[in-house]
Amino acid sequence: MLATIAGVAGLAALFTFVPWLYAHGLYLRDAVRLDGQWWRVATAMWVHLDWRHYLADMAAAAGLLLLAGRATRIREMLAILVISGLAVQVALLNIPSVGWYGGLSGALHGLALWAGLRLLQAPGFSRVIGVITCVVVIGKVWTEQSWLAALVFDPSWGFGIVRAAHAAGAIAGLACWVLQEWWRTRRGNGAGR
């Protein structure tokens, strides 16, 4: 698990602190839509706007990976993180007010909701943690009301917070959980035939 956390932090550090990777990894709407730079859809989640942004996302990523580790395997967690990150970028392509984006926060919202739902299925105290995690993510997305303002400037950060990315990530995490449950049910029913 520590190697996974270090790998996520290392990849994000490369895209955040190596100028060429930063410049070519950041999501830029016009570069993707007009210039065909589609790789930015996959790289933007690893780019952070400054060291504070990087540290905040890495602390959240470490905590969520450790939390999710109570109910699942590492490769599943990483798959959900990446799928949620990709879903966020695809969603942002349809929001003209978001011209650029970087960071893991959208993907982390997806991982958090998915992990919470997985923990709901685990025995014992993990269920309580799952309930709390789901309530916090849903409550946060609801109070941010991204459908009213996809992007809100936050003076404490010095840049705009893309609230729509948080909502898109949470929806992606929920969709991943629903698809996994459908697949498990289907495989379980098929095994009995």
C-alpha positions in Angstrom: 0.0 0.0 0.0 2.8 2.4 0.8 4.4 1.7 -2.6 1.0 2.6 -4.2 0.8 5.9 -2.3 4.4 6.7 -3.2 3.7 5.9 -6.8 0.7 8.2 -7.0 2.6 11.0 -5.2 5.6 10.4 -7.4 3.7 10.6 -10.7 1.9 13.7 -9.5 5.2 15.3 -8.4 6.6 14.7 -11.9 3.7 16.4 -13.6 3.6 19.2 -11.1 7.2 20.1 -10.6 8.8 19.2 -14.0 8.0 22.3 -16.2 7.7 20.5 -19.5 5.4 17.9 -18.1 3.4 20.6 -16.3 3.0 22.6 -19.5 2.0 19.6 -21.6 0.0 17.8 -19.0 -2.4 20.5 -17.8 -6.0 20.3 -19.2 -6.4 23.2 -21.6 -9.9 23.0 -23.2 -8.9 24.7 -26.5 -5.7 22.6 -26.8 -7.8 19.4 -26.5 -10.8 20.5 -28.6 -9.2 22.6 -31.2 -5.6 21.2 -31.5 -6.3 17.5 -30.8 -4.1 17.3 -27.7 -6.2 14.4 -26.3 -3.4 13.2 -24.0 -4.3 16.1 -21.7 -7.5 14.3 -20.8 -5.3 11.5 -19.2 -2.6 13.7 -17.7 -4.4 16.7 -16.2 -5.3 14.8 -13.0 -1.6 14.5 -12.2 -0.8 18.2 -12.7 -1.2 20.4 -9.6 -1.1 24.2 -9.6 1.4 24.7 -6.8 3.0 22.8 -3.9 0.0 23.5 -1.5 -2.4 22.0 -4.1 -0.1 19.0 -4.5 0.2 18.4 -0.8 -3.5 18.7 -0.2 -4.3 16.2 -2.9 -1.6 13.8 -1.9 -2.8 13.8 1.7 -6.3 13.1 0.6 -5.1 10.4 -1.8 -3.1 8.7 0.9 -6.0 8.8 3.3 -8.5 7.5 0.7 -6.2 4.7 -0.5 -5.6 3.6 3.1 -9.4 3.8 3.7 -10.3 1.9 0.6 -7.7 -0.7 1.4 -10.0 -1.9 4.2 -12.4 -3.3 1.5 -10.6 -3.9 -1.7 -7.4 -4.6 -3.7 -4.9 -2.0 -4.8 -5.4 -2.5 -8.5 -9.2 -1.9 -8.1 -8.5 1.4 -6.2 -6.1 2.6 -8.8 -8.5 1.7 -11.6 -11.3 3.7 -9.9 -9.0 6.6 -9.4 -8.0 6.7 -13.1 -11.5 6.0 -14.4 -12.9 8.8 -12.3 -10.1 11.1 -13.4 -10.8 10.4 -17.1 -14.5 10.9 -16.5 -13.9 14.3 -14.9 -11.9 15.4 -17.9 -14.5 14.2 -20.4 -17.2 16.0 -18.4 -15.1 19.2 -18.4 -14.9 19.1 -22.2 -18.6 19.9 -22.1 -18.3 22.9 -19.7 -17.1 25.9 -21.7 -16.5 28.0 -18.6 -13.7 25.7 -17.5 -10.8 26.6 -19.8 -8.1 24.8 -17.8 -7.9 22.3 -15.0 -5.4 20.3 -13.0 -5.4 18.1 -9.9 -6.7 14.9 -8.4 -9.7 16.4 -6.5 -12.3 15.3 -9.0 -10.9 11.7 -9.2 -10.5 11.6 -5.4 -14.2 12.4 -5.0 -14.9 9.4 -7.2 -12.6 7.2 -5.2 -14.1 8.4 -2.0 -17.7 7.7 -2.9 -16.8 4.3 -4.4 -14.7 3.4 -1.3 -17.6 4.4 1.0 -20.0 2.2 -0.9 -17.6 -0.7 -0.8 -17.1 -0.2 2.9 -20.9 -0.4 3.4 -20.6 -4.0 2.2 -17.9 -4.9 4.7 -18.6 -6.3 8.1 -18.3 -4.5 11.5 -17.0 -1.0 12.0 -16.1 -0.6 8.3 -19.8 -0.1 7.6 -19.9 2.9 9.9 -16.9 4.3 8.1 -18.6 3.7 4.8 -21.8 5.5 5.8 -19.8 8.5 7.1 -17.7 8.6 3.9 -20.7 8.5 1.6 -22.5 11.2 3.6 -19.5 13.5 3.6 -19.0 13.1 -0.2 -22.6 13.5 -1.1 -23.0 16.4 1.3 -20.0 18.1 0.0 -21.1 17.8 -3.6 -24.6 18.9 -2.7 -23.4 22.0 -0.8 -21.0 23.0 -3.6 -23.9 23.1 -6.0 -21.7 22.8 -9.1 -24.8 22.9 -11.3 -25.1 26.6 -10.3 -21.4 27.5 -10.7 -19.0 25.0 -12.2 -16.0 27.2 -11.3 -15.7 29.4 -8.2 -12.6 31.5 -7.3 -11.2 30.7 -3.9 -9.0 33.5 -2.6 -7.3 31.2 0.0 -6.0 29.1 -2.8 -5.5 31.9 -5.3 -7.2 30.0 -8.1 -10.7 28.8 -9.2 -12.0 25.6 -7.7 -13.7 23.5 -10.3 -16.7 22.2 -8.4 -18.0 20.5 -11.4 -15.0 18.2 -11.3 -15.9 17.1 -7.8 -19.5 16.3 -8.9 -18.3 14.5 -12.1 -15.8 12.5 -10.1 -18.5 11.4 -7.5 -20.8 10.4 -10.3 -18.0 8.4 -11.9 -17.3 6.6 -8.6 -21.0 5.8 -8.2 -21.2 4.5 -11.7 -18.1 2.3 -11.2 -19.7 0.8 -8.1 -23.0 0.2 -9.8 -21.3 -1.5 -12.8 -19.1 -3.6 -10.4 -22.2 -4.7 -8.5 -24.1 -5.5 -11.7 -21.1 -7.5 -13.0 -20.7 -9.5 -9.7 -24.4 -10.3 -9.6 -24.3 -11.4 -13.2 -21.3 -13.6 -12.6 -22.9 -15.0 -9.5 -26.1 -15.8 -11.3 -24.2 -17.3 -14.2 -22.2 -19.6 -12.0 -25.3 -21.3 -10.7 -26.5 -22.4 -14.1 
